[in-house]
């Protein structure tokens, strides 16, 4: 009887959601290491470690722990954004194109991708657009989720050289329609020397994506 209880206890630990979160964390750290070509080679390791640290801090402070019963979906994200022409210090019209890949540890979808392109006035000092917006994630099972936000739903701040954004949105169509979205993303601060020269043609981000029932 004691052996059976121990086996059951071990099985429970192996199936605990925190185990899946730990595995996803290891996967994220591995994927971050593959992104070094996006940033300066000598400073890359330090910046990626800081980026990973801030991702974990935001993940915790935003209340997105896997143990929360009202979470319908919990994902991590990696995104690339390109700027044409490259960003400079002076603001001008730029075509901004981005692709974000989502990898999910909690919920009934495994992964998804969102891609979009807009023309907007941007510069190295105004990297993010704080206006209202809308985005669609196409999930690998063939479903989709479209969510939207207003300028009052997005906040941007800079902490220790990292630009951190938070979006509170609502899914207006598709899977999880009517649910709330909390999305965070982190970008390293752009190199102002490069902004003065050839300009910034792309940037890299990591983040979290949580869908919560209202």
N, C-alpha and C positions, 0 to 999 in steps of 0.2 A: 504493500500500500504506500509506503514511504517513497519507493522508487517511482511509482506511478505519479505521485504528486510532484516529484522533482521533474519528471519528464514533461508534465503538463505545464509547470512553471517555466521551464526552458522554452517550450513551444510558444508560450504567450510572449516571452521576451523577443523571440525571433520574429514574431508577427506584429510587434508593436510598431505604430507609425513612425516613431522616432528613429527606428532602424533604417527605414526607407529614406528619411530626411538625411541621416548620416551618409548613406550611400550617395544621394544626390549631391551633398556637399562636396564629397570627394570628386564626383564627376565634374562639378563646377570648377573646382580648383584645377583639375586637369585641363579643362577647356580654356580657362583663363591663361594658362601657360602657353597655349597655341596662338594667343593673340598678340604675342610680343612684337610681331612685325608692324603693328599699328603705331607703335610708340618708339621713342628713342632707345637704342639698344643698351646703352650704359645705365639708363635710369629705369628701364623697363621692369626689372624684377621688383624694385622697390615700389613702383607705381601700382603694379598688379597686386602686390600684397596689400597695399593700402586700399585698393579698390575692393578686394575680396573682404577685407576687414569691415569696411563701411557697408558692404552688402549684408554681412551678417548682423551688424548693428541695426540697420533699417529693418531687416527681416524680423528681428526680435521686437523692436519698439513699435512697429506698425501693427502688432497684435496678430501676426499671421502664423502662430504656432500650429503645428499639424494636429494638436490635440483638441483644437476648438471644434465643437460639434456643428456650428453653423457655417463652416467653410464647405462650399461645394466643390471648389477646385483650388489647388495650390501649385503654382509653377515657378520656375526660375526662367530668366530670359537672357539672351545675348543678342545684341543688335549692332548693325553697321549702318552708317549714314554717309552718303556722298554729297558733295556740294559742287555745283557747276554754274559759273566759274568758282574756283577756290575762294574760301572766305578770306577777307582782309580785315583790317581794323575799321575801315570805312564801310558803312552799311550800304548795300545795294541789292538789286533783285537777283536772287539765286534760285536755281532749281535744286530742291532738297529731295533726295530719294533715300528711302530706308527699307531695310528688311530686318525683322525681329523674329527669332526662333524661340519657341517656348517649349520647355521640357517639364512635364508635370509629375509630381510624386503623390498627389492626392486628388481623387476625382475619377471620372469614368472616361477620360481621354488621356492619351500618353504624351502627345506633342502637337504643336501647331505652328503656323507661320503667318505673319502679317507683313504685307508690302504695300507701299504707297509712294506717291511723288506729288509735290506741290511746288509752286513758285511763290516765294515770299522774300521780303527784305530781311537780310541777315548780315551779321558780321561776327568776328571772333568774340566780340563782347556781348553779342545778343544771339547766342547759339540756339536757345530754345524759344519756341513760339508759345506765348502764354494765352493766345486767343482760344476760342472754342474749337473743338475738333471732333473727328469721328474716325474710327478705325475698325476693320474687320479682321478677325483671326480665323483662318481656315484650318480646322482640325483634321488630323490624319484619318479619322473615320468617315470623312465626307461631310460632316456638319460644320457650322460656322457660328461665330458670335460677333455681333456688331455692337460696339459701345460708343457712347458720346459723352462729351464733357463741355463745360463752359469755362470762361476765363477765371471764374471764381473757384473752380474745382482743381486748379493746378497751381502748385507752389514750386519755386526753384530757389535753392540756397547753395552757397559755397562753404564747405567745411574742409579745412586742412588740404586744400588743393583739389578737392573733388567737388564736381557740380552734381548736386543731388536733386532730383525732381520727384514729386509725388502727384499722382492723379487720382481723384475720386470720381468715378464715372458710373454710368448706368447702362446695362445691356438692354438695347432697344429692339433687337431682333435676333432670331436664331436660338441656339442652345443657351440655356440659363436666362432667357428673356425676363426682364423685370428685376434681376438681381443686381447687387452692387459690386463694383470693381474697385479694388485698391491696387494701383500699379506704382512701383518705384523704379527709378533707373539712375545709374551713376555713370558720369563721364569724367575722365581726367581733365583738368584745366588745360586749355589749348596753349601751345607754345607761341607766345607773343612775338618772338624773334622770327619764327616762321611766318606768322601773320604779316609781318612787315616786308617779308621777302616774297617767296613763291606762293604763299597762302596755304590754307588748310583744305585739302580735297576730300578727306574722310575722317570719321571719328568712330570710336568703339564704345559700347556701353554694356553693362550688366544690370540685372534688376530682379524684381519679384512681381508676380501677378497672382492676385487672390480674388476669387469670386465668392461672395457671401450672400446667403439668402436674407432677404429683408424681413 
